Amino acid sequence: MLDNRQRIYALASWTVKSNGKGWFVRKTDSSAEWRGPYRSETSACLVIARHLKKEVIRRDCLSLRL
């Protein structure tokens, strides 16, 4: 049976920086190392989008089990 309840998720925020070596990303409130370098802003944004997609899928699966 399909679940018709509305599901809303607040996702993690990310920080992007650029230096002479490329673009780097990491979760905003994380002490983890920067990921990168990525060649363009687009590549850095796609990396973030992939992580956010995984987070949505993981949370959605958890909410459907409840």
ZAPA-738392 format. One record per atom (N, C-alpha, C): residue number from 1; residue in one letter; atom name; x, y, z. Coordinates in steps of 0.05 Angstrom, whole numbers, plus 5000, padded with zeros to 4 digits. Example, Ala and Ser with C-alpha at 12.3 -4.5 7.8 and 13.67 -1.06 7.14 Angstrom:
BEGIN
<rec><i>1</i><aa>a</aa><at>N</at><xx>5264</xx><yy>4886</yy><zz>5156</zz></rec>
<rec><i>1</i><aa>a</aa><at>CA</at><xx>5246</xx><yy>4910</yy><zz>5156</zz></rec>
<rec><i>1</i><aa>a</aa><at>C</at><xx>5264</xx><yy>4934</yy><zz>5156</zz></rec>
<rec><i>2</i><aa>s</aa><at>N</at><xx>5257</xx><yy>4955</yy><zz>5142</zz></rec>
<rec><i>2</i><aa>s</aa><at>CA</at><xx>5273</xx><yy>4979</yy><zz>5143</zz></rec>
<rec><i>2</i><aa>s</aa><at>C</at><xx>5258</xx><yy>5001</yy><zz>5157</zz></rec>
This chain:
BEGIN
<rec><i>1</i><aa>m</aa><at>N</at><xx>5017</xx><yy>4976</yy><zz>5000</zz></rec>
<rec><i>1</i><aa>m</aa><at>CA</at><xx>5000</xx><yy>5000</yy><zz>5000</zz></rec>
<rec><i>1</i><aa>m</aa><at>C</at><xx>5018</xx><yy>5025</yy><zz>5000</zz></rec>
<rec><i>2</i><aa>l</aa><at>N</at><xx>5011</xx><yy>5044</yy><zz>4984</zz></rec>
<rec><i>2</i><aa>l</aa><at>CA</at><xx>5026</xx><yy>5069</yy><zz>4982</zz></rec>
<rec><i>2</i><aa>l</aa><at>C</at><xx>5020</xx><yy>5087</yy><zz>5006</zz></rec>
<rec><i>3</i><aa>d</aa><at>N</at><xx>5041</xx><yy>5100</yy><zz>5016</zz></rec>
<rec><i>3</i><aa>d</aa><at>CA</at><xx>5038</xx><yy>5119</yy><zz>5038</zz></rec>
<rec><i>3</i><aa>d</aa><at>C</at><xx>5034</xx><yy>5147</yy><zz>5026</zz></rec>
<rec><i>4</i><aa>n</aa><at>N</at><xx>5011</xx><yy>5159</yy><zz>5032</zz></rec>
<rec><i>4</i><aa>n</aa><at>CA</at><xx>5005</xx><yy>5185</yy><zz>5020</zz></rec>
<rec><i>4</i><aa>n</aa><at>C</at><xx>5011</xx><yy>5208</yy><zz>5039</zz></rec>
<rec><i>5</i><aa>r</aa><at>N</at><xx>5023</xx><yy>5202</yy><zz>5062</zz></rec>
<rec><i>5</i><aa>r</aa><at>CA</at><xx>5030</xx><yy>5224</yy><zz>5081</zz></rec>
<rec><i>5</i><aa>r</aa><at>C</at><xx>5052</xx><yy>5241</yy><zz>5068</zz></rec>
<rec><i>6</i><aa>q</aa><at>N</at><xx>5051</xx><yy>5267</yy><zz>5075</zz></rec>
<rec><i>6</i><aa>q</aa><at>CA</at><xx>5072</xx><yy>5285</yy><zz>5065</zz></rec>
<rec><i>6</i><aa>q</aa><at>C</at><xx>5097</xx><yy>5282</yy><zz>5082</zz></rec>
<rec><i>7</i><aa>r</aa><at>N</at><xx>5119</xx><yy>5280</yy><zz>5069</zz></rec>
<rec><i>7</i><aa>r</aa><at>CA</at><xx>5145</xx><yy>5276</yy><zz>5083</zz></rec>
<rec><i>7</i><aa>r</aa><at>C</at><xx>5163</xx><yy>5300</yy><zz>5076</zz></rec>
<rec><i>8</i><aa>i</aa><at>N</at><xx>5173</xx><yy>5314</yy><zz>5097</zz></rec>
<rec><i>8</i><aa>i</aa><at>CA</at><xx>5190</xx><yy>5337</yy><zz>5093</zz></rec>
<rec><i>8</i><aa>i</aa><at>C</at><xx>5216</xx><yy>5332</yy><zz>5108</zz></rec>
<rec><i>9</i><aa>y</aa><at>N</at><xx>5238</xx><yy>5338</yy><zz>5096</zz></rec>
<rec><i>9</i><aa>y</aa><at>CA</at><xx>5265</xx><yy>5333</yy><zz>5108</zz></rec>
<rec><i>9</i><aa>y</aa><at>C</at><xx>5281</xx><yy>5358</yy><zz>5107</zz></rec>
<rec><i>10</i><aa>a</aa><at>N</at><xx>5293</xx><yy>5366</yy><zz>5130</zz></rec>
<rec><i>10</i><aa>a</aa><at>CA</at><xx>5313</xx><yy>5387</yy><zz>5130</zz></rec>
<rec><i>10</i><aa>a</aa><at>C</at><xx>5340</xx><yy>5374</yy><zz>5126</zz></rec>
<rec><i>11</i><aa>l</aa><at>N</at><xx>5354</xx><yy>5381</yy><zz>5105</zz></rec>
<rec><i>11</i><aa>l</aa><at>CA</at><xx>5379</xx><yy>5368</yy><zz>5097</zz></rec>
<rec><i>11</i><aa>l</aa><at>C</at><xx>5403</xx><yy>5384</yy><zz>5107</zz></rec>
<rec><i>12</i><aa>a</aa><at>N</at><xx>5425</xx><yy>5370</yy><zz>5109</zz></rec>
<rec><i>12</i><aa>a</aa><at>CA</at><xx>5450</xx><yy>5382</yy><zz>5118</zz></rec>
<rec><i>12</i><aa>a</aa><at>C</at><xx>5458</xx><yy>5405</yy><zz>5100</zz></rec>
<rec><i>13</i><aa>s</aa><at>N</at><xx>5471</xx><yy>5425</yy><zz>5112</zz></rec>
<rec><i>13</i><aa>s</aa><at>CA</at><xx>5481</xx><yy>5447</yy><zz>5096</zz></rec>
<rec><i>13</i><aa>s</aa><at>C</at><xx>5511</xx><yy>5441</yy><zz>5090</zz></rec>
<rec><i>14</i><aa>w</aa><at>N</at><xx>5519</xx><yy>5451</yy><zz>5067</zz></rec>
<rec><i>14</i><aa>w</aa><at>CA</at><xx>5547</xx><yy>5447</yy><zz>5058</zz></rec>
<rec><i>14</i><aa>w</aa><at>C</at><xx>5561</xx><yy>5473</yy><zz>5053</zz></rec>
<rec><i>15</i><aa>t</aa><at>N</at><xx>5587</xx><yy>5473</yy><zz>5055</zz></rec>
<rec><i>15</i><aa>t</aa><at>CA</at><xx>5603</xx><yy>5496</yy><zz>5050</zz></rec>
<rec><i>15</i><aa>t</aa><at>C</at><xx>5621</xx><yy>5490</yy><zz>5026</zz></rec>
<rec><i>16</i><aa>v</aa><at>N</at><xx>5624</xx><yy>5510</yy><zz>5008</zz></rec>
<rec><i>16</i><aa>v</aa><at>CA</at><xx>5641</xx><yy>5507</yy><zz>4985</zz></rec>
<rec><i>16</i><aa>v</aa><at>C</at><xx>5662</xx><yy>5528</yy><zz>4985</zz></rec>
<rec><i>17</i><aa>k</aa><at>N</at><xx>5687</xx><yy>5521</yy><zz>4979</zz></rec>
<rec><i>17</i><aa>k</aa><at>CA</at><xx>5708</xx><yy>5541</yy><zz>4977</zz></rec>
<rec><i>17</i><aa>k</aa><at>C</at><xx>5724</xx><yy>5536</yy><zz>4952</zz></rec>
<rec><i>18</i><aa>s</aa><at>N</at><xx>5737</xx><yy>5557</yy><zz>4943</zz></rec>
<rec><i>18</i><aa>s</aa><at>CA</at><xx>5754</xx><yy>5555</yy><zz>4919</zz></rec>
<rec><i>18</i><aa>s</aa><at>C</at><xx>5781</xx><yy>5567</yy><zz>4926</zz></rec>
<rec><i>19</i><aa>n</aa><at>N</at><xx>5802</xx><yy>5553</yy><zz>4916</zz></rec>
<rec><i>19</i><aa>n</aa><at>CA</at><xx>5828</xx><yy>5565</yy><zz>4918</zz></rec>
<rec><i>19</i><aa>n</aa><at>C</at><xx>5842</xx><yy>5559</yy><zz>4891</zz></rec>
<rec><i>20</i><aa>g</aa><at>N</at><xx>5867</xx><yy>5564</yy><zz>4888</zz></rec>
<rec><i>20</i><aa>g</aa><at>CA</at><xx>5880</xx><yy>5561</yy><zz>4863</zz></rec>
<rec><i>20</i><aa>g</aa><at>C</at><xx>5881</xx><yy>5532</yy><zz>4853</zz></rec>
<rec><i>21</i><aa>k</aa><at>N</at><xx>5875</xx><yy>5513</yy><zz>4871</zz></rec>
<rec><i>21</i><aa>k</aa><at>CA</at><xx>5877</xx><yy>5485</yy><zz>4863</zz></rec>
<rec><i>21</i><aa>k</aa><at>C</at><xx>5850</xx><yy>5473</yy><zz>4855</zz></rec>
<rec><i>22</i><aa>g</aa><at>N</at><xx>5828</xx><yy>5487</yy><zz>4859</zz></rec>
<rec><i>22</i><aa>g</aa><at>CA</at><xx>5802</xx><yy>5477</yy><zz>4851</zz></rec>
<rec><i>22</i><aa>g</aa><at>C</at><xx>5781</xx><yy>5483</yy><zz>4872</zz></rec>
<rec><i>23</i><aa>w</aa><at>N</at><xx>5758</xx><yy>5469</yy><zz>4870</zz></rec>
<rec><i>23</i><aa>w</aa><at>CA</at><xx>5736</xx><yy>5473</yy><zz>4888</zz></rec>
<rec><i>23</i><aa>w</aa><at>C</at><xx>5735</xx><yy>5450</yy><zz>4909</zz></rec>
<rec><i>24</i><aa>f</aa><at>N</at><xx>5728</xx><yy>5458</yy><zz>4933</zz></rec>
<rec><i>24</i><aa>f</aa><at>CA</at><xx>5727</xx><yy>5438</yy><zz>4955</zz></rec>
<rec><i>24</i><aa>f</aa><at>C</at><xx>5701</xx><yy>5441</yy><zz>4970</zz></rec>
<rec><i>25</i><aa>v</aa><at>N</at><xx>5691</xx><yy>5419</yy><zz>4981</zz></rec>
<rec><i>25</i><aa>v</aa><at>CA</at><xx>5665</xx><yy>5418</yy><zz>4995</zz></rec>
<rec><i>25</i><aa>v</aa><at>C</at><xx>5668</xx><yy>5403</yy><zz>5021</zz></rec>
<rec><i>26</i><aa>r</aa><at>N</at><xx>5651</xx><yy>5410</yy><zz>5040</zz></rec>
<rec><i>26</i><aa>r</aa><at>CA</at><xx>5647</xx><yy>5394</yy><zz>5065</zz></rec>
<rec><i>26</i><aa>r</aa><at>C</at><xx>5622</xx><yy>5403</yy><zz>5078</zz></rec>
<rec><i>27</i><aa>k</aa><at>N</at><xx>5611</xx><yy>5386</yy><zz>5096</zz></rec>
<rec><i>27</i><aa>k</aa><at>CA</at><xx>5588</xx><yy>5394</yy><zz>5111</zz></rec>
<rec><i>27</i><aa>k</aa><at>C</at><xx>5595</xx><yy>5418</yy><zz>5128</zz></rec>
<rec><i>28</i><aa>t</aa><at>N</at><xx>5577</xx><yy>5436</yy><zz>5130</zz></rec>
<rec><i>28</i><aa>t</aa><at>CA</at><xx>5582</xx><yy>5462</yy><zz>5143</zz></rec>
<rec><i>28</i><aa>t</aa><at>C</at><xx>5591</xx><yy>5458</yy><zz>5172</zz></rec>
<rec><i>29</i><aa>d</aa><at>N</at><xx>5577</xx><yy>5442</yy><zz>5188</zz></rec>
<rec><i>29</i><aa>d</aa><at>CA</at><xx>5583</xx><yy>5440</yy><zz>5216</zz></rec>
<rec><i>29</i><aa>d</aa><at>C</at><xx>5601</xx><yy>5416</yy><zz>5222</zz></rec>
<rec><i>30</i><aa>s</aa><at>N</at><xx>5618</xx><yy>5408</yy><zz>5203</zz></rec>
<rec><i>30</i><aa>s</aa><at>CA</at><xx>5635</xx><yy>5385</yy><zz>5206</zz></rec>
<rec><i>30</i><aa>s</aa><at>C</at><xx>5664</xx><yy>5393</yy><zz>5209</zz></rec>
<rec><i>31</i><aa>s</aa><at>N</at><xx>5678</xx><yy>5377</yy><zz>5225</zz></rec>
<rec><i>31</i><aa>s</aa><at>CA</at><xx>5707</xx><yy>5381</yy><zz>5227</zz></rec>
<rec><i>31</i><aa>s</aa><at>C</at><xx>5722</xx><yy>5363</yy><zz>5208</zz></rec>
<rec><i>32</i><aa>a</aa><at>N</at><xx>5707</xx><yy>5349</yy><zz>5191</zz></rec>
<rec><i>32</i><aa>a</aa><at>CA</at><xx>5720</xx><yy>5331</yy><zz>5172</zz></rec>
<rec><i>32</i><aa>a</aa><at>C</at><xx>5736</xx><yy>5346</yy><zz>5152</zz></rec>
<rec><i>33</i><aa>e</aa><at>N</at><xx>5754</xx><yy>5333</yy><zz>5139</zz></rec>
<rec><i>33</i><aa>e</aa><at>CA</at><xx>5771</xx><yy>5346</yy><zz>5119</zz></rec>
<rec><i>33</i><aa>e</aa><at>C</at><xx>5754</xx><yy>5354</yy><zz>5095</zz></rec>
<rec><i>34</i><aa>w</aa><at>N</at><xx>5764</xx><yy>5374</yy><zz>5080</zz></rec>
<rec><i>34</i><aa>w</aa><at>CA</at><xx>5751</xx><yy>5383</yy><zz>5056</zz></rec>
<rec><i>34</i><aa>w</aa><at>C</at><xx>5753</xx><yy>5361</yy><zz>5035</zz></rec>
<rec><i>35</i><aa>r</aa><at>N</at><xx>5732</xx><yy>5358</yy><zz>5019</zz></rec>
<rec><i>35</i><aa>r</aa><at>CA</at><xx>5733</xx><yy>5339</yy><zz>4996</zz></rec>
<rec><i>35</i><aa>r</aa><at>C</at><xx>5739</xx><yy>5354</yy><zz>4971</zz></rec>
<rec><i>36</i><aa>g</aa><at>N</at><xx>5756</xx><yy>5343</yy><zz>4955</zz></rec>
<rec><i>36</i><aa>g</aa><at>CA</at><xx>5763</xx><yy>5356</yy><zz>4930</zz></rec>
<rec><i>36</i><aa>g</aa><at>C</at><xx>5793</xx><yy>5351</yy><zz>4924</zz></rec>
<rec><i>37</i><aa>p</aa><at>N</at><xx>5804</xx><yy>5364</yy><zz>4905</zz></rec>
<rec><i>37</i><aa>p</aa><at>CA</at><xx>5793</xx><yy>5387</yy><zz>4890</zz></rec>
<rec><i>37</i><aa>p</aa><at>C</at><xx>5775</xx><yy>5377</yy><zz>4867</zz></rec>
<rec><i>38</i><aa>y</aa><at>N</at><xx>5755</xx><yy>5394</yy><zz>4861</zz></rec>
<rec><i>38</i><aa>y</aa><at>CA</at><xx>5738</xx><yy>5389</yy><zz>4838</zz></rec>
<rec><i>38</i><aa>y</aa><at>C</at><xx>5744</xx><yy>5411</yy><zz>4817</zz></rec>
<rec><i>39</i><aa>r</aa><at>N</at><xx>5742</xx><yy>5404</yy><zz>4792</zz></rec>
<rec><i>39</i><aa>r</aa><at>CA</at><xx>5750</xx><yy>5422</yy><zz>4771</zz></rec>
<rec><i>39</i><aa>r</aa><at>C</at><xx>5732</xx><yy>5447</yy><zz>4768</zz></rec>
<rec><i>40</i><aa>s</aa><at>N</at><xx>5706</xx><yy>5444</yy><zz>4774</zz></rec>
<rec><i>40</i><aa>s</aa><at>CA</at><xx>5688</xx><yy>5466</yy><zz>4770</zz></rec>
<rec><i>40</i><aa>s</aa><at>C</at><xx>5668</xx><yy>5468</yy><zz>4792</zz></rec>
<rec><i>41</i><aa>e</aa><at>N</at><xx>5653</xx><yy>5491</yy><zz>4793</zz></rec>
<rec><i>41</i><aa>e</aa><at>CA</at><xx>5632</xx><yy>5494</yy><zz>4812</zz></rec>
<rec><i>41</i><aa>e</aa><at>C</at><xx>5610</xx><yy>5473</yy><zz>4807</zz></rec>
<rec><i>42</i><aa>t</aa><at>N</at><xx>5605</xx><yy>5467</yy><zz>4783</zz></rec>
<rec><i>42</i><aa>t</aa><at>CA</at><xx>5585</xx><yy>5447</yy><zz>4776</zz></rec>
<rec><i>42</i><aa>t</aa><at>C</at><xx>5592</xx><yy>5420</yy><zz>4788</zz></rec>
<rec><i>43</i><aa>s</aa><at>N</at><xx>5617</xx><yy>5412</yy><zz>4785</zz></rec>
<rec><i>43</i><aa>s</aa><at>CA</at><xx>5626</xx><yy>5386</yy><zz>4796</zz></rec>
<rec><i>43</i><aa>s</aa><at>C</at><xx>5623</xx><yy>5386</yy><zz>4826</zz></rec>
<rec><i>44</i><aa>a</aa><at>N</at><xx>5630</xx><yy>5407</yy><zz>4839</zz></rec>
<rec><i>44</i><aa>a</aa><at>CA</at><xx>5627</xx><yy>5409</yy><zz>4869</zz></rec>
<rec><i>44</i><aa>a</aa><at>C</at><xx>5598</xx><yy>5407</yy><zz>4877</zz></rec>
<rec><i>45</i><aa>c</aa><at>N</at><xx>5581</xx><yy>5421</yy><zz>4862</zz></rec>
<rec><i>45</i><aa>c</aa><at>CA</at><xx>5552</xx><yy>5420</yy><zz>4868</zz></rec>
<rec><i>45</i><aa>c</aa><at>C</at><xx>5540</xx><yy>5393</yy><zz>4863</zz></rec>
<rec><i>46</i><aa>l</aa><at>N</at><xx>5549</xx><yy>5379</yy><zz>4843</zz></rec>
<rec><i>46</i><aa>l</aa><at>CA</at><xx>5540</xx><yy>5352</yy><zz>4837</zz></rec>
<rec><i>46</i><aa>l</aa><at>C</at><xx>5547</xx><yy>5332</yy><zz>4860</zz></rec>
<rec><i>47</i><aa>v</aa><at>N</at><xx>5571</xx><yy>5336</yy><zz>4871</zz></rec>
<rec><i>47</i><aa>v</aa><at>CA</at><xx>5579</xx><yy>5319</yy><zz>4893</zz></rec>
<rec><i>47</i><aa>v</aa><at>C</at><xx>5560</xx><yy>5324</yy><zz>4917</zz></rec>
<rec><i>48</i><aa>i</aa><at>N</at><xx>5554</xx><yy>5349</yy><zz>4923</zz></rec>
<rec><i>48</i><aa>i</aa><at>CA</at><xx>5535</xx><yy>5355</yy><zz>4944</zz></rec>
<rec><i>48</i><aa>i</aa><at>C</at><xx>5508</xx><yy>5343</yy><zz>4938</zz></rec>
<rec><i>49</i><aa>a</aa><at>N</at><xx>5499</xx><yy>5346</yy><zz>4914</zz></rec>
<rec><i>49</i><aa>a</aa><at>CA</at><xx>5472</xx><yy>5335</yy><zz>4906</zz></rec>
<rec><i>49</i><aa>a</aa><at>C</at><xx>5471</xx><yy>5305</yy><zz>4910</zz></rec>
<rec><i>50</i><aa>r</aa><at>N</at><xx>5492</xx><yy>5291</yy><zz>4904</zz></rec>
<rec><i>50</i><aa>r</aa><at>CA</at><xx>5493</xx><yy>5262</yy><zz>4908</zz></rec>
<rec><i>50</i><aa>r</aa><at>C</at><xx>5491</xx><yy>5255</yy><zz>4937</zz></rec>
<rec><i>51</i><aa>h</aa><at>N</at><xx>5505</xx><yy>5269</yy><zz>4954</zz></rec>
<rec><i>51</i><aa>h</aa><at>CA</at><xx>5503</xx><yy>5264</yy><zz>4983</zz></rec>
<rec><i>51</i><aa>h</aa><at>C</at><xx>5475</xx><yy>5270</yy><zz>4994</zz></rec>
<rec><i>52</i><aa>l</aa><at>N</at><xx>5463</xx><yy>5292</yy><zz>4985</zz></rec>
<rec><i>52</i><aa>l</aa><at>CA</at><xx>5437</xx><yy>5299</yy><zz>4994</zz></rec>
<rec><i>52</i><aa>l</aa><at>C</at><xx>5416</xx><yy>5278</yy><zz>4985</zz></rec>
<rec><i>53</i><aa>k</aa><at>N</at><xx>5420</xx><yy>5268</yy><zz>4960</zz></rec>
<rec><i>53</i><aa>k</aa><at>CA</at><xx>5401</xx><yy>5247</yy><zz>4950</zz></rec>
<rec><i>53</i><aa>k</aa><at>C</at><xx>5403</xx><yy>5223</yy><zz>4968</zz></rec>
<rec><i>54</i><aa>k</aa><at>N</at><xx>5427</xx><yy>5214</yy><zz>4975</zz></rec>
<rec><i>54</i><aa>k</aa><at>CA</at><xx>5431</xx><yy>5191</yy><zz>4993</zz></rec>
<rec><i>54</i><aa>k</aa><at>C</at><xx>5417</xx><yy>5196</yy><zz>5020</zz></rec>
<rec><i>55</i><aa>e</aa><at>N</at><xx>5420</xx><yy>5220</yy><zz>5030</zz></rec>
<rec><i>55</i><aa>e</aa><at>CA</at><xx>5408</xx><yy>5227</yy><zz>5056</zz></rec>
<rec><i>55</i><aa>e</aa><at>C</at><xx>5377</xx><yy>5225</yy><zz>5054</zz></rec>
<rec><i>56</i><aa>v</aa><at>N</at><xx>5365</xx><yy>5236</yy><zz>5033</zz></rec>
<rec><i>56</i><aa>v</aa><at>CA</at><xx>5336</xx><yy>5235</yy><zz>5030</zz></rec>
<rec><i>56</i><aa>v</aa><at>C</at><xx>5327</xx><yy>5205</yy><zz>5028</zz></rec>
<rec><i>57</i><aa>i</aa><at>N</at><xx>5341</xx><yy>5190</yy><zz>5012</zz></rec>
<rec><i>57</i><aa>i</aa><at>CA</at><xx>5333</xx><yy>5162</yy><zz>5009</zz></rec>
<rec><i>57</i><aa>i</aa><at>C</at><xx>5335</xx><yy>5147</yy><zz>5035</zz></rec>
<rec><i>58</i><aa>r</aa><at>N</at><xx>5356</xx><yy>5151</yy><zz>5050</zz></rec>
<rec><i>58</i><aa>r</aa><at>CA</at><xx>5360</xx><yy>5138</yy><zz>5076</zz></rec>
<rec><i>58</i><aa>r</aa><at>C</at><xx>5338</xx><yy>5146</yy><zz>5095</zz></rec>
<rec><i>59</i><aa>r</aa><at>N</at><xx>5332</xx><yy>5171</yy><zz>5097</zz></rec>
<rec><i>59</i><aa>r</aa><at>CA</at><xx>5311</xx><yy>5181</yy><zz>5116</zz></rec>
<rec><i>59</i><aa>r</aa><at>C</at><xx>5284</xx><yy>5171</yy><zz>5107</zz></rec>
<rec><i>60</i><aa>d</aa><at>N</at><xx>5279</xx><yy>5171</yy><zz>5081</zz></rec>
<rec><i>60</i><aa>d</aa><at>CA</at><xx>5252</xx><yy>5163</yy><zz>5072</zz></rec>
<rec><i>60</i><aa>d</aa><at>C</at><xx>5248</xx><yy>5133</yy><zz>5078</zz></rec>
<rec><i>61</i><aa>c</aa><at>N</at><xx>5268</xx><yy>5117</yy><zz>5074</zz></rec>
<rec><i>61</i><aa>c</aa><at>CA</at><xx>5265</xx><yy>5089</yy><zz>5080</zz></rec>
<rec><i>61</i><aa>c</aa><at>C</at><xx>5260</xx><yy>5085</yy><zz>5110</zz></rec>
<rec><i>62</i><aa>l</aa><at>N</at><xx>5273</xx><yy>5100</yy><zz>5127</zz></rec>
<rec><i>62</i><aa>l</aa><at>CA</at><xx>5269</xx><yy>5098</yy><zz>5156</zz></rec>
<rec><i>62</i><aa>l</aa><at>C</at><xx>5240</xx><yy>5106</yy><zz>5163</zz></rec>
<rec><i>63</i><aa>s</aa><at>N</at><xx>5230</xx><yy>5128</yy><zz>5151</zz></rec>
<rec><i>63</i><aa>s</aa><at>CA</at><xx>5204</xx><yy>5137</yy><zz>5158</zz></rec>
<rec><i>63</i><aa>s</aa><at>C</at><xx>5182</xx><yy>5118</yy><zz>5148</zz></rec>
<rec><i>64</i><aa>l</aa><at>N</at><xx>5187</xx><yy>5104</yy><zz>5127</zz></rec>
<rec><i>64</i><aa>l</aa><at>CA</at><xx>5167</xx><yy>5085</yy><zz>5117</zz></rec>
<rec><i>64</i><aa>l</aa><at>C</at><xx>5166</xx><yy>5059</yy><zz>5134</zz></rec>
<rec><i>65</i><aa>r</aa><at>N</at><xx>5187</xx><yy>5053</yy><zz>5148</zz></rec>
<rec><i>65</i><aa>r</aa><at>CA</at><xx>5188</xx><yy>5030</yy><zz>5166</zz></rec>
<rec><i>65</i><aa>r</aa><at>C</at><xx>5172</xx><yy>5034</yy><zz>5191</zz></rec>
<rec><i>66</i><aa>l</aa><at>N</at><xx>5169</xx><yy>5059</yy><zz>5199</zz></rec>
<rec><i>66</i><aa>l</aa><at>CA</at><xx>5155</xx><yy>5065</yy><zz>5224</zz></rec>
<rec><i>66</i><aa>l</aa><at>C</at><xx>5126</xx><yy>5061</yy><zz>5223</zz></rec>
